[in-house]
Amino acid sequence: MLGRRTPHDDLVDHLVRSTPLARGEAARVVLDVLAYFDETAEEFVRRRHRELQSRGLTNTAIFQRIADELPHRAVAPPELSQRQLRRIVYG
């Protein structure tokens, strides 16, 4: 019996043909990439804040770096001030 087809099987098939990835690995990569691009601006800000804070950066440096990174996201969100970024993180 054949497995159920998913909307991304063509991409998984392409990755299997064009890379050394096994089918399961290629499917996981596709799901990881889709999850990355599905991340909202708010989720990105919170995630990056945690990551940068864990590296010991100060909030001033963190919020500046996040503000610099946001316009380079796949779907750039509106420009957010540092105050807006803080509100996303701290409510």
Order of alpha helices (4+ residues) and beta strands (2+ residues): alpha-alpha-alpha-alpha-alpha
